[in-house]
Amino acid sequence: MKYLLIISLIIVILFSITACKEKPRTPLDDYGDALLDSYKRGQDTEEIANLDAVKKAVMVYYASNGKYPQSLEEIKDLLSSDIDLSRYSYNSENGKVTLKNR
């Protein structure tokens, strides 16, 4: 009985080890990964461009009014595109704009 238990345990361990091996990658897997990476890079580039646009709008507001806006809502008219301002943190004391963590 003890011998049967040891053999069964060894078989289960061997199956577990072979099941955990990395599966061979296909060209389709590589293509999918490349597409996802490109999409993520595009999103990152868009976020950086939007952050830069918001920062510039804050500086234009400051140059025009001599003070920083109380909130980012005040600069919506200065932005040329529809940017989701809720994605940014804003300090009205120094005009610093940062991207919130996702």
Secondary structure, DSSP 8 states (H G I E B T S, - for coil): -HHHHHHHHHHHHHHHHHHTS-----HHHHHHHHHHHHHHHHHHHHHHHHHHHHHHHHHHHHHHHSS--SSGGGGGGG-SS---GGGEEEETTTTEEEE---
